[in-house]
Amino acid sequence: TKPGTLAKLVIDPKQLAFQLPAKDDTVVVFGTDARERAVGVPAAKKLLESWKTLKLELAGGVREVTTANYGFVQASLKWTKPDGKPLWMRVLVIATRERSQPWVIRAVHYGLP
């Protein structure tokens, strides 16, 4: 499917952190390393913000599905590491819609193929 607003968020961890709910103990974020796990808003925000300088770009397939109440995106990403070498990843983001903002992020998973 065509990349939409959720697909644009997956390449911007800082914006994902901004769109977490104010308070929710069920929010989860998973990275590619076993130590990159966060449950609850404070931990999720801290982990996402630690990735704010990563150079991520959509690379290939994107599947974004949205409804009036929820949405998700699955995408392939290219992370250009500081040494210039690329690392290919997959990402899944699940979000809900609320009045206060267009999307409220509920779950994020960056993984290696």
N, C-alpha and C positions, 0 to 999 in steps of 0.2 A: 504494500500500500504506500501511498504518498506520505513522506514525513510531515508531521503536523507539529503542534506546539509541544507535545510530550517528547517527540524525537529531538527537538532542539534542546530540551533540558538535559538529555543524557550526556551531552558533550560539555556541560557546564555544572560541575559538582557544587560550585558556590551558589548557583541559582537553585539547584535541588535543595540545598540546605535552607535557603531562604523560604522555600515553599513547603517545608515541614509544618505539621500542625503546631499550635502553641503548646499543647500538652497531650501526650499519648504514649502510654507504656508499651503499645503493641507495634510501633514503628520499628522496622528493621532495615539495616544496611549491611551488605556483605561485599567484601572485596575479593581480590584474587588470592590473597594470602590468608592463612589460617588465623593470623592475629588481627585481620581486618574484619571485625565483627562488631556490630553495635545494635543494642536494643534500647528503645526509649529515645525520646527527642534529644536530650542533652548529648548522649553518646553518639547518636546518628549525626547530629549537626557537627560535632567535633571531628568525626571521621570524614564526612563529606568536605568540610572546610580544609582538612589537611590535604585534600586532592585538588585544591583550587588552581594550582599552577600546572597541572598536567595538560599536555597538548593532545586533546582528544578530537577526533573527527569521525563522522559517519562514514562507513566504508562498506558499501554493498547493501545487502538486504535490510529493509526496515519494514516492520509490521506494526502499525498503530491502529488500535481499535478504541473508539470513544463512544460513549452514550451520554444521556442526560445526567447520569449519576456517577459514572466511573469511567476509567480508561486505562489502557496499558500499552506499552511499547516494548517490542523486542527488536534489537538492532545489532549489527556488526559494527565494531569500532576499530579504529587504528589509533594507538597511543604512540606518539613519537617520543621516545625516551631522550633524556638529556644528551646521550652520546649520539643521537641521530638515528638510532636503530628503531625500526617499528616493532610493535607488539600488537598482535591481533586479539581482540577480545569480543565477548558477547555481553549484552546488558539487557536486563529486564527491569522496568519501572512500572509500578502499579500506583494509581492515584484515584482520588475521589474528588467530586466537585462540591464546593461549599460557597456560600455567599461572599465570604470575606476575600477570597481569591479564586482565580480560575481553576487551579489545580492544587490539591493538597496531597503531598507525596506520602504514601503509606509504606512502600517497600522498594528497595533498590538492590539489585544484585549485578555486580560486575564479575564476570567469570572468564576463564580461559577455555578455548574450544577443546 
